[in-house]
Amino acid sequence: MELGVTLRAWRDRLSPAAAGLPAGRARRAVGLRREELADLAGISVDYVVRLEQGRFSSPSAQVVAALARALQLSVAERDHLYRLAGLVPPAGGEISEHIPPGLRRALNRLGDAAVAVFAADWQVIWWNRGWAALLGDPSTVPVPLRNFARDTFPVGDDGPGMSQWPVVSHAHHEVEAAIVSDLRQATGRFPGNPRLTRLIRSLTDGNPRFAELWSAGAVGTHREDHKVVEHPAVGPIEVDCDVMSDADLKVVILTVVPGTEDESKFRLALVAGQPAGQPAGQPAGLSAATGASRR
């Protein structure tokens, strides 16, 4: 029962505003509703109910990680949640997908930008409504393809990736070198990590350009860029891309120049939502930036 009681307490303390959700109609409680937590974590409401009522006490590590992100837990709280679920907390050698509460609050205030957060291996772990409207909803893409590196260096018949329509980068070659450099640094920080190892093996075997840069020890930085998004509903949109990163997380922010036609088009894209044929996804995803090769 302790797992359920703890989940309920953490849900009750998190306001909709802090989670980036509209306050909506009058509420009896200040915290999140069960259906809101379920949506943020990408699980069913019934699953949340069973966890909180103690009818199920052994969620998978993937579910626990999703709940920790949705509830904006600190690292200590996240580790406690793993232990309550009978799981070993993520070790130092595992790629972190934890977004600190303060950073998440800051991200939720960037309403006039398209924003996504990536793990050290460029796997997307969070995005906002602006990102989904500008580039396509990542929740409609298979999880293995929600990766900026894979988008930049496509393998075989991967199909649409993180950017679901063309995006042209003005610094294409610099971005390629930066992605390879980022992954090389990640292998030093997370040696033997299975997900990272599989990604690099796949890219090396399946994409000659990646293999060339990897073998050459390419080094680069990805801090800023200028892109043109060929949006299918509103036409081309010019955006500035800025990247803020540390050893564990990378925040990619796409903005338009205020007062320009591009700003008008971006706002139209927000109103239009998903173009025809694109199913709607959750507004703030739990599972990467536009790919150079598709841009």
C-alpha positions in Angstrom: 0.0 0.0 0.0 2.9 2.4 0.6 3.5 2.7 -3.1 -0.1 3.8 -3.7 -0.2 6.2 -0.7 3.0 7.8 -1.9 1.8 8.2 -5.5 -1.4 9.8 -4.3 0.5 12.2 -2.0 2.8 13.3 -4.8 -0.2 13.6 -7.2 -2.0 15.8 -4.7 0.9 18.2 -4.3 1.4 18.9 -8.0 -0.8 21.6 -9.4 -2.1 21.6 -13.0 -0.2 24.8 -13.6 3.1 23.3 -12.4 2.5 20.4 -14.8 1.8 22.8 -17.7 -2.0 22.0 -17.8 -4.9 24.5 -17.9 -6.7 24.9 -14.5 -10.0 24.1 -16.2 -13.3 24.0 -14.3 -13.6 24.3 -10.5 -11.6 21.7 -8.8 -12.1 20.1 -5.3 -8.4 19.4 -5.0 -5.4 21.5 -5.9 -3.4 18.5 -7.3 -3.6 16.6 -10.5 -6.6 14.4 -11.3 -5.8 10.7 -12.0 -6.6 11.1 -15.6 -4.2 14.0 -15.9 -1.4 12.0 -14.3 -2.2 9.1 -16.6 -2.1 11.3 -19.7 1.2 12.9 -18.7 2.8 9.5 -17.9 1.3 7.8 -21.0 -0.5 5.1 -19.1 -4.2 4.2 -18.6 -6.3 5.8 -15.8 -7.2 2.3 -14.7 -3.5 1.5 -14.2 -3.1 4.6 -12.0 -6.2 3.6 -10.0 -4.9 0.1 -9.4 -1.5 1.5 -8.3 -3.0 4.0 -5.9 -5.4 1.5 -4.4 -2.6 -1.1 -3.8 -4.2 -3.6 -6.2 -1.0 -3.6 -8.2 2.4 -2.9 -6.7 5.0 -4.1 -9.3 5.1 -1.6 -12.2 7.8 -1.9 -14.7 10.9 0.4 -14.7 9.6 2.2 -17.7 6.3 3.0 -16.0 8.1 4.1 -12.8 10.4 6.4 -14.9 7.3 7.9 -16.7 5.5 8.5 -13.4 8.6 10.1 -11.9 8.8 12.5 -14.8 5.1 13.3 -14.8 5.2 13.9 -11.0 8.3 16.1 -11.3 10.1 14.1 -8.6 13.6 15.0 -7.4 16.3 12.4 -7.9 16.0 11.2 -4.3 12.2 10.9 -4.7 12.6 9.1 -8.0 14.9 6.6 -6.4 12.5 6.1 -3.5 9.7 5.4 -6.0 11.8 2.7 -7.7 12.5 1.0 -4.3 8.8 1.1 -3.4 8.1 -0.7 -6.7 10.7 -3.3 -5.8 13.1 -2.1 -8.4 16.8 -1.0 -8.3 17.1 2.8 -8.9 18.9 3.8 -12.1 22.7 3.5 -11.7 25.1 6.2 -12.4 26.0 4.5 -15.7 22.4 4.7 -17.0 21.3 7.4 -19.3 19.1 9.7 -17.3 15.7 10.8 -18.5 14.9 12.8 -15.3 14.0 16.4 -15.8 14.5 18.4 -12.6 11.3 20.2 -11.3 12.8 23.6 -11.7 13.7 23.1 -15.3 10.3 21.6 -16.1 8.6 24.7 -14.6 10.8 26.9 -16.7 10.0 24.9 -19.8 6.3 25.2 -19.2 6.6 29.0 -19.3 8.1 29.0 -22.8 4.7 29.2 -24.4 5.8 31.1 -27.5 8.4 28.6 -28.5 8.7 25.0 -29.7 10.7 23.1 -27.1 11.9 19.6 -26.6 14.2 17.9 -24.1 16.6 15.1 -25.0 18.6 12.6 -23.1 22.4 12.3 -23.5 21.9 9.9 -26.5 19.5 12.4 -28.2 16.4 10.4 -27.4 13.5 12.7 -26.9 11.9 12.6 -23.4 9.6 15.7 -23.4 8.1 18.1 -25.8 5.5 20.9 -25.7 2.5 21.7 -27.8 4.5 24.1 -30.0 7.0 21.4 -30.9 4.2 19.0 -32.0 2.5 21.7 -34.0 5.7 22.9 -35.7 7.3 19.6 -36.5 4.7 16.9 -36.0 3.7 15.0 -32.8 6.5 12.7 -31.7 3.9 10.4 -30.0 2.9 9.2 -33.5 6.5 8.0 -34.2 7.8 4.6 -33.0 9.9 5.1 -29.8 13.2 3.9 -31.4 12.8 6.6 -34.1 12.2 9.4 -31.6 15.9 10.2 -31.7 17.7 13.3 -33.1 20.8 11.3 -34.1 18.7 8.7 -35.9 16.8 11.5 -37.6 20.1 13.2 -38.6 21.5 9.9 -39.9 18.6 7.8 -41.1 19.1 4.0 -41.5 17.4 2.1 -44.3 13.6 2.5 -44.5 13.2 4.2 -41.1 10.4 6.4 -42.5 9.4 9.8 -40.9 11.3 10.5 -37.8 11.3 13.3 -35.2 10.7 15.9 -37.9 7.7 14.6 -39.9 8.2 17.0 -42.8 11.3 18.6 -44.4 13.4 20.9 -42.2 16.4 22.6 -43.9 19.3 23.5 -41.6 21.7 26.3 -42.6 24.5 24.5 -40.6 23.9 21.0 -41.8 27.5 19.8 -41.7 28.2 21.4 -38.3 25.1 19.7 -36.9 26.3 16.3 -38.2 29.7 16.7 -36.5 28.1 18.0 -33.3 25.8 14.9 -33.1 28.7 12.5 -33.6 30.7 14.4 -31.0 27.8 14.3 -28.5 27.4 10.5 -28.9 31.2 10.0 -28.5 31.0 12.0 -25.2 28.0 10.0 -24.1 29.9 6.7 -24.6 32.6 8.0 -22.2 30.0 9.0 -19.6 27.8 5.9 -20.0 30.2 3.1 -21.1 28.4 -0.1 -22.0 24.9 1.4 -21.9 22.8 -1.0 -24.0 20.6 1.6 -25.6 23.5 3.8 -26.6 25.5 0.9 -27.8 22.6 -0.3 -30.0 22.2 3.2 -31.4 25.8 3.6 -32.4 26.0 0.1 -33.9 22.9 0.8 -35.9 24.1 4.1 -37.2 27.6 2.8 -38.0 26.3 -0.2 -39.9 23.4 1.5 -41.6 24.5 5.1 -42.4 27.8 5.7 -44.3 28.0 9.3 -43.4 27.8 8.6 -39.7 30.4 5.8 -40.1 32.7 8.3 -41.8 32.4 10.9 -39.2 32.6 8.4 -36.3 35.8 6.9 -37.7 37.3 10.3 -38.2 36.6 11.3 -34.6 34.5 14.3 -35.7 34.1 17.0 -33.0 31.6 19.8 -33.1 29.2 21.8 -31.0 25.5 22.4 -31.6 24.6 25.6 -29.9 22.6 27.6 -32.5 21.3 27.3 -36.0 18.8 28.8 -38.4 16.2 26.4 -40.0 13.3 26.5 -42.4 10.4 24.2 -41.5 8.4 23.2 -44.6 5.1 23.0 -42.7 2.4 21.2 -44.7 -0.5 23.3 -43.4 0.9 26.9 -43.3 4.0 26.8 -45.6 7.7 27.4 -44.8 8.5 28.9 -41.4 11.9 30.3 -40.6 13.0 29.5 -37.0 16.1 30.1 -34.9 17.4 27.0 -33.0 19.2 27.2 -29.7 20.6 24.3 -27.7 21.3 24.3 -24.0 23.0 21.2 -22.7 24.8 19.5 -19.9 26.1 16.0 -19.4 22.7 14.5 -19.1 20.1 16.7 -20.8 19.8 18.8 -24.0 17.1 21.4 -24.3 16.3 22.5 -27.9 14.3 25.7 -28.4 12.9 26.8 -31.7 11.7 30.5 -31.9 10.5 32.8 -34.6 11.3 36.5 -34.9 8.4 38.6 -33.3 6.3 40.6 -35.7 7.2 38.7 -38.8 5.2 36.5 -41.2 6.9 33.5 -39.6 5.4 34.4 -36.2 1.9 34.5 -37.9 2.5 31.1 -39.5 3.7 29.6 -36.3 0.6 30.8 -34.5 -1.6 29.4 -37.3 0.3 26.1 -36.9 -0.6 26.1 -33.2 -4.3 26.7 -34.0 -4.3 24.1 -36.9 -2.8 21.4 -34.7 -2.0 18.2 -36.5 -2.3 18.3 -40.3 -4.7 15.9 -41.9 -3.6 12.3 -41.4 -1.6 13.1 -38.3 -3.3 11.7 -35.2 -3.2 13.9 -32.2 -0.8 13.0 -29.5 -0.3 14.1 -25.9 0.5 17.7 -25.6 3.6 17.2 -23.5 5.4 14.0 -24.5 7.5 11.7 -22.4 9.5 10.2 -24.9 14.0 14.6 -30.0 15.1 17.8 -32.2 14.7 18.1 -36.0 17.0 16.0 -38.0 19.5 17.5 -40.3 19.1 14.9 -43.0 15.4 15.4 -43.1 15.7 19.1 -42.9 
